Amino acid sequence: MVLKVVFLLISLFTVGSAFMVVTHRNLFSSALFLVASFFGVAALYVLLEATFLAVAQVLIYVGAIATLIVFAIMLTRGMMSGRTSPRNDQAVWAGLSSVVLGLVLLYVVVYRVRWPVVEKPVPPDTIERLGSALVGPYVIPFEIASVLLLAALIGAVLIAREREI
């Protein structure tokens, strides 16, 4: 019973933070709410006893993606200072299409998909297998992704410095 209450509280926190991301006017506040939402997802992973995914969520999304968002905020300083309009003229159409897409997905998930439940024991060496897979055959894609993120970071710094001058 306590676990269900904790799950509901964390879920409400996560969904509330995600809602504040898309409805808040200030770009920096939206970024902070996004970080809070990422932490909520990591907490849900902890409740599912998926500690590796929780740590990966914190390291990748809270660490790397939040850093990239801060650089995006640096690049959009014109919007923060009022030089450009932060309003979106397509908000009504975006909201309408989001509601329609949500209803279609809800219909498909509830009525069209059968969710088989299979109880299998978790292998005791799951983390070891995952670690050897990340260091073994999937090491090159991870290194390529890190180089791409580094290039994006350097590009953001250069563009931000050019706009200051």
Backbone as CSV, one residue per row, in Angstrom:
resi,resn,N_x,N_y,N_z,CA_x,CA_y,CA_z,C_x,C_y,C_z
1,MET,0.821,-1.192,0.000,0.000,0.000,0.000,0.871,1.265,0.000
2,VAL,1.925,1.252,0.809,2.818,2.414,0.868,3.510,2.615,-0.474
3,LEU,3.898,1.510,-1.116,4.561,1.594,-2.409,3.650,2.222,-3.463
4,LYS,2.360,1.905,-3.401,1.414,2.499,-4.351,1.282,4.001,-4.129
5,VAL,1.256,4.416,-2.879,1.155,5.845,-2.579,2.411,6.572,-3.051
6,VAL,3.573,5.982,-2.805,4.827,6.590,-3.259,4.850,6.670,-4.785
7,PHE,4.391,5.600,-5.445,4.333,5.606,-6.901,3.413,6.711,-7.410
8,LEU,2.258,6.850,-6.806,1.325,7.895,-7.231,1.904,9.287,-7.002
9,LEU,2.567,9.502,-5.877,3.175,10.806,-5.611,4.277,11.129,-6.610
10,ILE,5.134,10.157,-6.874,6.212,10.390,-7.845,5.646,10.589,-9.240
11,SER,4.615,9.831,-9.587,3.990,9.991,-10.904,3.364,11.373,-11.049
12,LEU,2.666,11.819,-10.015,2.071,13.161,-10.060,3.145,14.236,-10.175
13,PHE,4.245,14.062,-9.442,5.354,15.006,-9.528,5.926,15.039,-10.938
14,THR,6.126,13.858,-11.532,6.712,13.781,-12.872,5.795,14.388,-13.921
15,VAL,4.518,14.016,-13.879,3.569,14.542,-14.862,3.354,16.042,-14.648
16,GLY,3.303,16.473,-13.386,3.160,17.906,-13.113,4.347,18.706,-13.613
17,SER,5.539,18.174,-13.415,6.736,18.854,-13.914,6.739,18.910,-15.435
18,ALA,6.340,17.822,-16.069,6.278,17.808,-17.539,5.232,18.794,-18.050
19,PHE,4.114,18.901,-17.334,3.083,19.866,-17.725,3.606,21.293,-17.594
20,MET,4.370,21.550,-16.544,4.932,22.887,-16.358,5.987,23.210,-17.414
21,VAL,6.650,22.186,-17.946,7.629,22.423,-19.008,6.952,23.048,-20.213
22,VAL,5.806,22.510,-20.597,5.164,22.975,-21.828,4.255,24.177,-21.617
23,THR,3.902,24.508,-20.376,2.994,25.634,-20.165,3.674,26.869,-19.587
24,HIS,4.885,26.743,-19.090,5.557,27.882,-18.472,6.102,28.811,-19.536
25,ARG,6.028,30.105,-19.299,6.469,31.103,-20.278,7.973,31.333,-20.268
26,ASN,8.591,31.214,-19.108,10.020,31.480,-18.985,10.803,30.250,-19.422
27,LEU,11.726,30.455,-20.338,12.488,29.341,-20.898,13.377,28.678,-19.853
28,PHE,13.993,29.472,-18.998,14.867,28.903,-17.979,14.067,28.093,-16.962
29,SER,12.906,28.581,-16.569,12.055,27.825,-15.639,11.588,26.524,-16.270
30,SER,11.282,26.555,-17.554,10.898,25.323,-18.245,12.022,24.308,-18.233
31,ALA,13.250,24.772,-18.393,14.396,23.863,-18.341,14.539,23.247,-16.954
32,LEU,14.320,24.035,-15.914,14.391,23.486,-14.557,13.279,22.477,-14.301
33,PHE,12.089,22.740,-14.808,10.999,21.778,-14.665,11.298,20.495,-15.442
34,LEU,12.001,20.629,-16.577,12.374,19.439,-17.342,13.357,18.583,-16.553
35,VAL,14.294,19.216,-15.888,15.235,18.471,-15.040,14.475,17.770,-13.916
36,ALA,13.502,18.451,-13.319,12.691,17.831,-12.266,11.914,16.636,-12.817
37,SER,11.407,16.766,-14.019,10.686,15.648,-14.640,11.619,14.460,-14.893
38,PHE,12.836,14.744,-15.330,13.811,13.667,-15.523,14.134,12.964,-14.216
39,PHE,14.255,13.732,-13.127,14.490,13.118,-11.821,13.300,12.252,-11.407
40,GLY,12.088,12.688,-11.733,10.904,11.887,-11.429,10.913,10.560,-12.165
41,VAL,11.322,10.581,-13.417,11.415,9.334,-14.181,12.482,8.425,-13.573
42,ALA,13.586,9.001,-13.144,14.627,8.198,-12.486,14.093,7.577,-11.193
43,ALA,13.289,8.319,-10.453,12.695,7.767,-9.231,11.729,6.628,-9.557
44,LEU,11.013,6.738,-10.654,10.131,5.642,-11.069,10.941,4.397,-11.426
45,TYR,12.098,4.604,-12.052,12.975,3.465,-12.335,13.462,2.811,-11.044
46,VAL,13.741,3.616,-10.032,14.165,3.057,-8.744,13.045,2.223,-8.150
47,LEU,11.796,2.701,-8.255,10.666,1.923,-7.751,10.489,0.606,-8.499
48,LEU,10.874,0.596,-9.763,10.792,-0.633,-10.559,11.986,-1.550,-10.328
49,GLU,12.888,-1.137,-9.451,14.112,-1.868,-9.138,15.026,-2.006,-10.345
50,ALA,14.986,-0.995,-11.205,15.862,-0.933,-12.368,16.930,0.123,-12.077
51,THR,17.852,-0.223,-11.209,18.830,0.757,-10.753,19.753,1.232,-11.867
52,PHE,20.086,0.351,-12.788,20.953,0.760,-13.896,20.263,1.825,-14.741
53,LEU,18.980,1.616,-15.036,18.254,2.613,-15.819,18.102,3.920,-15.055
54,ALA,17.933,3.845,-13.743,17.827,5.059,-12.940,19.129,5.853,-12.988
55,VAL,20.251,5.170,-12.840,21.548,5.853,-12.894,21.797,6.401,-14.297
56,ALA,21.464,5.626,-15.319,21.628,6.105,-16.696,20.734,7.312,-16.958
57,GLN,19.532,7.299,-16.429,18.613,8.438,-16.573,19.224,9.698,-15.961
58,VAL,19.777,9.569,-14.774,20.369,10.732,-14.120,21.609,11.200,-14.874
59,LEU,22.465,10.273,-15.258,23.706,10.666,-15.928,23.451,11.242,-17.315
60,ILE,22.616,10.571,-18.091,22.433,10.984,-19.482,21.473,12.156,-19.592
61,TYR,20.272,12.002,-19.066,19.277,13.044,-19.274,19.484,14.234,-18.358
62,VAL,19.621,13.994,-17.065,19.784,15.119,-16.157,21.134,15.790,-16.395
63,GLY,22.170,14.993,-16.624,23.491,15.567,-16.835,23.687,16.156,-18.213
64,ALA,23.613,15.322,-19.227,23.973,15.756,-20.580,22.885,16.590,-21.238
65,ILE,21.660,16.113,-21.232,20.598,16.825,-21.930,20.300,18.157,-21.251
66,ALA,20.304,18.172,-19.934,20.074,19.441,-19.238,21.175,20.443,-19.554
67,THR,22.408,19.982,-19.693,23.501,20.871,-20.066,23.287,21.432,-21.473
68,LEU,22.850,20.597,-22.381,22.578,21.085,-23.736,21.428,22.087,-23.740
69,ILE,20.448,21.877,-22.877,19.333,22.821,-22.812,19.815,24.169,-22.270
70,VAL,20.710,24.145,-21.307,21.260,25.406,-20.804,22.005,26.133,-21.917
71,PHE,22.718,25.400,-22.763,23.378,26.039,-23.898,22.361,26.576,-24.893
72,ALA,21.256,25.883,-25.060,20.203,26.405,-25.940,19.629,27.695,-25.370
73,ILE,19.515,27.774,-24.073,19.039,29.009,-23.448,20.043,30.132,-23.679
74,MET,21.324,29.792,-23.610,22.343,30.803,-23.885,22.217,31.325,-25.307
75,LEU,21.857,30.445,-26.226,21.758,30.853,-27.620,20.492,31.646,-27.907
76,THR,19.506,31.556,-27.039,18.245,32.270,-27.268,18.089,33.412,-26.278
77,ARG,19.166,34.072,-25.973,19.112,35.196,-25.044,18.248,36.326,-25.574
78,GLY,18.100,36.428,-26.884,17.241,37.462,-27.458,15.799,37.281,-27.022
79,MET,15.366,36.050,-26.875,14.009,35.779,-26.427,13.861,36.131,-24.953
80,MET,14.906,35.904,-24.169,14.839,36.181,-22.744,14.820,37.688,-22.471
81,SER,15.509,38.468,-23.283,15.577,39.904,-23.040,14.442,40.668,-23.684
82,GLY,13.597,40.005,-24.439,12.439,40.666,-25.020,12.644,41.168,-26.431
83,ARG,13.770,40.847,-27.052,14.003,41.305,-28.425,13.152,40.535,-29.433
84,THR,12.811,39.301,-29.105,11.931,38.514,-29.965,10.729,38.069,-29.149
85,SER,9.703,37.649,-29.829,8.462,37.263,-29.145,8.540,35.803,-28.705
86,PRO,8.262,35.515,-27.418,8.265,34.129,-26.968,6.949,33.411,-27.275
87,ARG,5.984,34.121,-27.832,4.687,33.510,-28.109,4.731,32.700,-29.396
88,ASN,3.955,31.662,-29.404,3.836,30.809,-30.575,2.441,31.004,-31.151
89,ASP,2.361,31.371,-32.406,1.069,31.628,-33.035,0.309,30.348,-33.363
90,GLN,0.943,29.210,-33.237,0.307,27.946,-33.593,-0.087,27.132,-32.365
91,ALA,-0.281,27.776,-31.227,-0.579,27.055,-29.986,-1.919,26.331,-30.060
92,VAL,-2.912,26.936,-30.684,-4.236,26.300,-30.771,-4.156,25.037,-31.616
93,TRP,-3.496,25.128,-32.756,-3.377,23.945,-33.623,-2.524,22.861,-32.980
94,ALA,-1.483,23.263,-32.290,-0.643,22.280,-31.599,-1.426,21.583,-30.496
95,GLY,-2.210,22.335,-29.731,-3.027,21.732,-28.684,-4.078,20.793,-29.243
96,LEU,-4.728,21.213,-30.317,-5.755,20.372,-30.943,-5.157,19.081,-31.497
97,SER,-4.032,19.184,-32.183,-3.405,17.977,-32.728,-2.869,17.077,-31.607
98,SER,-2.413,17.669,-30.500,-1.955,16.854,-29.367,-3.102,16.072,-28.747
99,VAL,-4.261,16.712,-28.611,-5.423,16.019,-28.045,-5.875,14.895,-28.971
100,VAL,-5.924,15.154,-30.270,-6.334,14.118,-31.227,-5.340,12.956,-31.212
101,LEU,-4.049,13.259,-31.237,-3.038,12.208,-31.194,-3.126,11.421,-29.892
102,GLY,-3.330,12.104,-28.765,-3.482,11.413,-27.490,-4.681,10.479,-27.474
103,LEU,-5.808,10.913,-28.034,-6.995,10.057,-28.081,-6.781,8.838,-28.978
104,VAL,-6.104,9.030,-30.109,-5.819,7.898,-31.002,-4.887,6.907,-30.307
105,LEU,-3.843,7.397,-29.659,-2.927,6.504,-28.950,-3.617,5.788,-27.798
106,LEU,-4.473,6.486,-27.074,-5.226,5.861,-25.984,-6.131,4.753,-26.508
107,TYR,-6.796,4.996,-27.629,-7.651,3.980,-28.239,-6.838,2.753,-28.644
108,VAL,-5.701,2.989,-29.273,-4.864,1.874,-29.718,-4.338,1.078,-28.534
109,VAL,-3.878,1.763,-27.505,-3.308,1.073,-26.349,-4.372,0.297,-25.581
110,VAL,-5.547,0.868,-25.431,-6.577,0.223,-24.613,-7.306,-0.871,-25.375
111,TYR,-7.658,-0.635,-26.631,-8.535,-1.559,-27.333,-7.851,-2.448,-28.364
112,ARG,-6.704,-2.067,-28.860,-6.095,-2.811,-29.967,-4.877,-3.649,-29.597
113,VAL,-4.304,-3.442,-28.439,-3.072,-4.145,-28.067,-3.374,-5.102,-26.927
114,ARG,-2.982,-6.343,-27.098,-3.070,-7.301,-25.990,-1.741,-7.290,-25.264
115,TRP,-1.786,-7.165,-23.963,-0.587,-7.069,-23.153,-0.389,-8.375,-22.400
116,PRO,0.372,-9.304,-22.984,0.589,-10.564,-22.273,1.537,-10.361,-21.078
117,VAL,1.206,-11.016,-19.993,2.034,-10.941,-18.798,2.724,-12.284,-18.613
118,VAL,4.042,-12.258,-18.640,4.829,-13.473,-18.491,5.775,-13.265,-17.315
119,GLU,5.685,-14.128,-16.349,6.564,-14.037,-15.186,7.811,-14.877,-15.439
120,LYS,8.951,-14.213,-15.511,10.221,-14.910,-15.682,11.174,-14.419,-14.611
121,PRO,12.024,-15.296,-14.126,13.003,-14.823,-13.134,14.075,-13.964,-13.802
122,VAL,14.521,-12.976,-13.080,15.571,-12.098,-13.579,16.904,-12.810,-13.425
123,PRO,17.697,-12.895,-14.483,19.008,-13.543,-14.350,19.874,-12.794,-13.339
124,PRO,20.652,-13.513,-12.561,21.446,-12.844,-11.516,22.577,-11.979,-12.062
125,ASP,23.020,-12.225,-13.284,24.141,-11.465,-13.833,23.693,-10.459,-14.898
126,THR,22.535,-9.844,-14.694,21.994,-8.913,-15.681,22.896,-7.700,-15.865
127,ILE,23.337,-7.103,-14.771,24.180,-5.905,-14.863,25.519,-6.238,-15.507
128,GLU,26.053,-7.408,-15.196,27.326,-7.817,-15.796,27.179,-7.997,-17.303
129,ARG,26.091,-8.610,-17.722,25.837,-8.778,-19.169,25.684,-7.437,-19.867
130,LEU,24.937,-6.537,-19.234,24.721,-5.224,-19.821,26.032,-4.453,-19.929
131,GLY,26.831,-4.510,-18.886,28.125,-3.835,-18.917,29.047,-4.383,-19.980
132,SER,29.095,-5.700,-20.120,29.970,-6.280,-21.150,29.443,-5.977,-22.552
133,ALA,28.129,-5.835,-22.707,27.583,-5.468,-24.019,27.925,-4.024,-24.364
134,LEU,27.887,-3.128,-23.362,28.209,-1.725,-23.616,29.687,-1.522,-23.899
135,VAL,30.535,-2.325,-23.304,31.969,-2.193,-23.536,32.411,-3.041,-24.717
136,GLY,31.613,-4.043,-25.069,31.975,-4.944,-26.155,31.498,-4.459,-27.517
137,PRO,30.413,-5.051,-28.027,30.009,-4.735,-29.401,29.395,-3.341,-29.580
138,TYR,28.928,-2.693,-28.501,28.274,-1.393,-28.650,29.154,-0.231,-28.217
139,VAL,30.446,-0.440,-28.098,31.326,0.632,-27.651,31.491,1.692,-28.738
140,ILE,31.523,1.321,-29.990,31.712,2.298,-31.072,30.511,3.234,-31.198
141,PRO,29.251,2.751,-31.178,28.134,3.715,-31.216,28.136,4.682,-30.036
142,PHE,28.513,4.227,-28.855,28.563,5.126,-27.707,29.663,6.160,-27.870
143,GLU,30.798,5.760,-28.405,31.874,6.725,-28.623,31.491,7.734,-29.696
144,ILE,30.812,7.302,-30.744,30.356,8.229,-31.795,29.358,9.226,-31.214
145,ALA,28.439,8.739,-30.372,27.463,9.641,-29.750,28.165,10.660,-28.858
146,SER,29.206,10.231,-28.145,29.906,11.184,-27.281,30.651,12.233,-28.100
147,VAL,31.222,11.847,-29.229,31.907,12.815,-30.088,30.899,13.802,-30.678
148,LEU,29.708,13.319,-31.071,28.684,14.215,-31.609,28.204,15.208,-30.544
149,LEU,28.016,14.736,-29.314,27.615,15.645,-28.241,28.703,16.671,-27.947
150,LEU,29.952,16.249,-27.999,31.056,17.179,-27.781,31.106,18.226,-28.889
151,ALA,30.891,17.802,-30.131,30.880,18.755,-31.240,29.727,19.747,-31.095
152,ALA,28.557,19.279,-30.663,27.426,20.184,-30.445,27.726,21.167,-29.327
153,LEU,28.387,20.697,-28.287,28.740,21.566,-27.165,29.724,22.645,-27.596
154,ILE,30.740,22.262,-28.352,31.728,23.233,-28.833,31.069,24.226,-29.785
155,GLY,30.198,23.732,-30.657,29.478,24.623,-31.569,28.598,25.610,-30.825
156,ALA,27.926,25.162,-29.772,27.079,26.068,-28.993,27.905,27.145,-28.313
157,VAL,29.066,26.770,-27.795,29.938,27.757,-27.152,30.428,28.777,-28.182
158,LEU,30.824,28.316,-29.355,31.310,29.255,-30.391,30.218,30.192,-30.857
159,ILE,29.020,29.675,-31.059,27.915,30.531,-31.511,27.544,31.530,-30.422
160,ALA,27.541,31.106,-29.177,27.221,32.003,-28.077,28.275,33.112,-27.954
161,ARG,29.525,32.769,-28.169,30.587,33.785,-28.076,30.501,34.766,-29.236
162,GLU,30.104,34.284,-30.434,29.962,35.194,-31.581,28.837,36.187,-31.351
163,ARG,27.784,35.785,-30.703,26.642,36.678,-30.473,26.953,37.715,-29.407
164,GLU,27.896,37.436,-28.515,28.262,38.409,-27.495,29.026,39.578,-28.093
165,ILE,29.798,39.304,-29.119,30.679,40.331,-29.696,29.914,41.339,-30.498
